[in-house]
Amino acid sequence: MNLFRLDASITPGASASAELADIAEAQWTAANPGTTVTRRHLGTDALPADAWTLAVTAGFTPAEERTPAQVEALALGATLAAELRDADAAILAVPLYNYGVSQHFKTWVDLAIAGASPTDPLLQGTPTALVTTLGGGYGPGAPREGWDHSTPYLRRVLADIWQADLTVIKRELTLADTTPGMEGLRDIAREHHSAAVATARRFGARTLAA
């Protein structure tokens, strides 16, 4: 059994998303002995920023006329798509940055689509945990309600395009403990944390038939 794990935090040593992903991974590997884990960390090993452009333009270029860079980009896209297609389960740890997904995560999505097709359900029926963490609060009644432009996009890609069996593990207010002015939100932040940990454990406890 193959578990695919992707991390997108740019601060891996202090990552709230990695903490939750670690819990889900540990629970999963304990519940499913013999699991191998395929890892990709976009925060520490970013993909080339121009790879998506090269892969897309290569698709409109006759094979014999493609540049070495285009060939390499196409191969990278195919590799990313295969990592998803070959997964029996997946955990994706994707923090919110600047109210959306980071450019290095978006590059990964675009390249994986280029390596397959825009409608290829790369995670069809695959148990998939989306771990997403947000420094502030974006829920109903919050001053920035509706400013989370990351989670809807992630749901669209993972559940609607790639057709994953999706579990969302979402934790807001991760900055409450360290940010002046957010002291009054710390109790709510702890509730968010506890709920996210519980969801991560429930996801990880799932078992798949051999």
Protein Blocks (a to p, Z undefined) as FASTA:
>chain_A
ZZddddfbfblmlcfklmmmmmmmmmmmmmmghiacddddfklmccdfklmmmmmmmmmg
cfklpcfklmmmmmmmmmmmmmmmmpcbdcdddddeehiacfklmmmmmmmmmmmcfklc
fkgoiacddddddfbdcbehiakgokamklmmmmmmmmmmnopacdddddehklmmmggh
ilmmmmmmmmmmmmmmmmmmmmmmpccdZZ
